[in-house]
Amino acid sequence: MSANNPFARLPEAASFTVTSTTVRDGDTWQPAQWSSGAPGGKDLSPQLSWSGAPTGTKSYAVTVYDPDAPTGSGFWHWAIANIPATTTSLPEGADLPAGAFQLPNDARLPRYIGAAPPAGHGEHRYFVTVHALDADDIGVAADATPALLGFTIAGHILGRATLVATVETVQ
């Protein structure tokens, strides 16, 4: 596992709370959140709820990122933009509110793709983050990459709520 913290070089942001009925911070994803290519995997996005976002929040973005993927750049599993500020939860299997959209992940699929670390590669961390933003529409195209979303929201983040799930595939 890498010591890479994907937020280490980003500006500080107020913290707020994100919870999930699917996984607790520091726990292992359930098989439903694993890739459909893994035994029992279903590529089912996690349930998320958040509270305490900073005043002035106009929208949210949600990302799931694995900095431990053996790519040199990590792996983006999920990215959602333009979630209205009135939304404070997403159900498992994400039914998105009006105006929100999923960007293609690193597999170029506009949906959640589950965990699938290579066998024997060790434990991978999945940073599930809700970003509170100061803009109603962050201005990224629906076919943009999650990295471009991250770059675009960097100057608009009022707060950040993160939980980390893990998975290890044994040989």
Order of alpha helices (4+ residues) and beta strands (2+ residues): beta-beta-beta-beta-beta-beta-beta-beta-alpha-beta
